[in-house]
Amino acid sequence: MAVTKGVPAAHMRAAYAAGLRHLGENRIQEARPKIAALADLADVTWHLVGHLQTNKAKDAVELFHVVHSADSERIVDALERHCAMAGRSLDVFLEVNVAGEAAKYGTTVTDVTALARRLQQCPHLTWVGLMTVAPLADEAEAVRPVFRQLHALREQLQEATGTPLKLSMGMSNDFHIAIEEGADIVRVGSAIFQESFWKK
């Protein structure tokens, strides 16, 4: 997935022309005008990858096909309520703070099972997987245990619930490690759009 935070709509259109069909935005306020500007690209799947506040759930339901950052019952309930009102469905990843960082969002490894049960009770939401944001590290190899733990958690939850689940993990600096550890979706921004990155 191409993460397009800070990327102008014209560059996103160029990415589409190059074959990208999954575009991820971090903030509702930035995403809205860009999604409107690219409304003619009917086969784009729009992903919300940034933190979602409860009071923005209605906007998320209106704008996105997939939310990667559901991390509480309040968010899950708000998404379900607004989907029901809009008469639509939504794919949802549960965000897990695997490393337990105080500054990061996400439910805990301990609490994710209960949150998954809640999500599965929502008829307008489809639980499609788990997401995590790894800690910043000078060496990408240092975050391998985080991705490995999320993969193990996915296996446990799949066995317990019978639900096939994807893993959304890995960004520009560590996506190759995430892929080695079983990522289904990597969220890549600067490695695609920043000239300084791909001219290294």
Summary of the structure (lengths in Angstrom):
residues: 200
radius of gyration: 16.4
end to end distance: 21.4
largest distance: 48.4
contacts: 637
relative contact order: 0.13
helix: 44%
strand: 18%
